[in-house]
Amino acid sequence: MDQEWEDRVAAAWARFDGVTEEDAAAFRAEIDALADELPADSPLGLFERACAWDSTGHSGRAVPLYREALARGLGEASGYKGRRAKIQLSSSLRNTGHPEEGVKLLSPELLRPPDELDDAVRAVLALCLSSMGRDREGLSLVLGALAPHLPRYQRSMAAYARALVEPAD
């Protein structure tokens, strides 16, 4: 879609923090109206609708929309939004009792070239792993993501993260 449309979507989301529970339906209607401006088969519209449902506490309604957006080529239309959809879908899958699907979806994302979403991938993957009783693996991911941001102890925290999941000698 064009930049003007993207700017209007960004403006709607910029106002989201002020949306109350009572305003949630109106917010979703605003996102729906923006999505309706796109062709009916646009993965971008599906993605924005999924985000709106998810962000207003309806993960179950968001899951099929995220899936459809990805199936219709969201990653090709916008690599960034495609990656966000995988992160958000995995979180929603966890919230709806299917963390194993989230792990399956996000694990390949660890092998992608690095970008600004890497820490979010690791955080959501850690939550999914924890929901499956794999807390050590989740903690390892979180410590590994945190280590580069620390003013000191980066090397030792990275080593501790690896030690959580590597077999003992």
C-alpha positions, 0 to 999 in steps of 0.5 A: 500500500502507499505511504499515506495509508501506512501513515494513517495506520501508524497514527491509529496505532499511536493513539492505541495506548489511550484506548480503554476497554470501552473504546476497544470496539471503536478502535477495531472499527477504525482499523477495519475501515483502514483495512477495507481500503485495501483489496479484499485479498490483501495480507496487510489488511488481515494483519492489521485486523489481527493486530487490532483483535490481539491488542484488545485482548482477543487472541483467539480471534487474531490467530486465524487472521494472522494465519491467513495474512501469512498464507496470503504472502504477508512476508513478501508484501512486507518482510518486517510485518511478516516477521511481526506476524510470526511473533504475534501469532506465536504469542497468541497461540501460547495465550490460547493454549498452543505454545508448541505451535509457537515454538515451531513457528518461531524457532526458524526465526532464530536463524534469520539475519539479525534485525530489531525484532530479534529480542522479541522473537527470543522473548516470545519463544522463551514464553512458549517454551516456558508454557511447555515446561522448558524453562531452562531453554526459555531462560537461556534465550532471554539471558542470551538476548539480554547479554548484549544490552548490559553495560558489563558482564556481557561475556559471562551472561552469554556463557551462563545462557549457553550453559543452561542448555548445553550438556554438562561435561 
